[in-house]
Amino acid sequence: MNLAHVEYYFSQFLSALEEENPADRRIHLYSQVIEKRLTKQNQTLDVDRIVLVPNNLLFTGTINVDETTQALSDKVIDRANTIEFFDVDLSKVPTRQPIPDPIRISASTWRSYHASEPDSSFRMQIIEIGKILNKSSLGLGYRVLRDMEMYLANGRGLLEPQVAFDLQIKQRVLPRVRGTATIANTLRELLEFMRKNKLERSAFRIEEMETRLKRDGYTSFWR
């Protein structure tokens, strides 16, 4: 996904995926103006003008993070979970295996796996994190709050609630934290909050970010 700014070619998908009703998840391949022009010329296209994005279609992209690539914007970070692959153990290179056969399930079965209501059990902690971030104009929006709570709801039976919450802070909140020495106090408050609430993964990353801020005068989630 380093072809260009993700928004340049993925913005319609980002907007469509926000819709909870699958019927509203529409991607317009060409405009009504073009459709009318083709009709006047007695021409047609073999593809529909509108494509629906079903809720059992998931998008996964990989990016490199270095000085040659475009950084992810808050618009993208707010709408996606960021999973990092920074640590590489060369002694554990997996052997090549044949691709397993796909497991096929119906759309109705897929939908049955989805939680219908968010889990608000960590709402007060999220609000407190938002207040800390607001001091550096890095506050959270309603979308991030809802997505985090939907993640917690869908994680029931798969992850311990504390682990799921820790992962969401690391995947949805910390990637948007970046800046110069002006965010030093914000990082310190975030670290104290993580330690107090025993959120080890997030605390470890913030410690790394603090170290880079002291060394380089600037820090971000990305190494």
PyMOL commands that set and color helices and strands:
alter all, ss='L'
color gray80, all
select helices_A, chain A and resi 6-17+22-24+32-40+74-77+90-92+107-112+123-134+142-154+161-176+181-196+200-216
alter helices_A, ss='H'
color red, helices_A
select strands_A, chain A and resi 26-28+50-52+178-180+218-220
alter strands_A, ss='S'
color yellow, strands_A
deselect
rebuild
show_as cartoon
